[in-house]
Amino acid sequence: MNNKTTESFPCLVFVFCYDAKNQLVRHDSVTQNASFTWEYDRAGNITARKRYAYAAGTPPAAFFSCLILSR
């Protein structure tokens, strides 16, 4: 079952999203004005880490769970 947040958080600071293997796959940071993504191989080793301009909004339903930290 996917956990998905659909509420708006005006004081949003961080979002951490994990896949079904409990691997961090996305991190949104207001303080760094950036969104980060990670990719893994079958053994769970990080194969790619990418940085993007900050992407606000609801995390995609493809993530297993997201932890949202706000002020």
NORSUL-V427988 format. One record per helix or strand of 2 or more residues. SS is the DSSP state (alpha for helix, beta for strand). FROM is the first residue (numbers start at 0). TO is the last residue. If there is no record, write none. Layout:
ss = [SS/SS]
from = [FROM/FROM]
to = [TO/TO]
This chain:
ss = [beta/beta/beta/beta/beta]
from = [11/23/33/45/64]
to = [17/28/39/52/69]
